[in-house]
Amino acid sequence: MRLPRRVGDGAELRKSLKPLLEKRRRARINESLSQLKGLVLPLLGKETSRYSKLEKADILEMTVRFLQEQPASPYSTAVSGSLDSYLEGYRACLARLARVLPSCSVLEPAVSARLLEHLRQRTVCGGPPSQRPAPASAPPPSPQVPPSGSPSLWRPW
């Protein structure tokens, strides 16, 4: 059963919570500034112990100065660089898999060859799966049911 509400209860509640909320907000700001100082000082080559008592404004100014000194790279260059990096890593992983997969007896040779060919085709499309266009008319893969005499473990090949 709820107590009857008085007209001024909402305003009184906000008044009593405001100092608590403000205290939490200031604590979050101070914690973030502390983390920022811990991140920026080593990047500037300065010892953290020598700068233990920095004012908030000093931390912010150092951060702004540091960010301004960073080489400007347009978004397109950053995306292009990350895509090149992704493809380079993908190809290196594929090359390593191509060396290791035939020597281990985890997969049958035919399955291993199909898997490697599938992965090689993915490099032609270029880019991570999230950036590749989806095939327009590709039917969804149908799950294969294991034969009745085999274990109940389903395998996609």
Protein Blocks (a to p, Z undefined) as FASTA:
>chain_A
ZZdddfklmmmmmmmmmmmmmmmmmmmmmmmmmmmmmmmmmmnopafklmmmccfklmmm
mmmmmmmmpccddfklmmmmmmmmmmmmmmmmmmmmmmmmmmpckbcfklmmmmmmmmmm
mmmngpafklpccdfklccdddddddfkbcfbdcfZZ
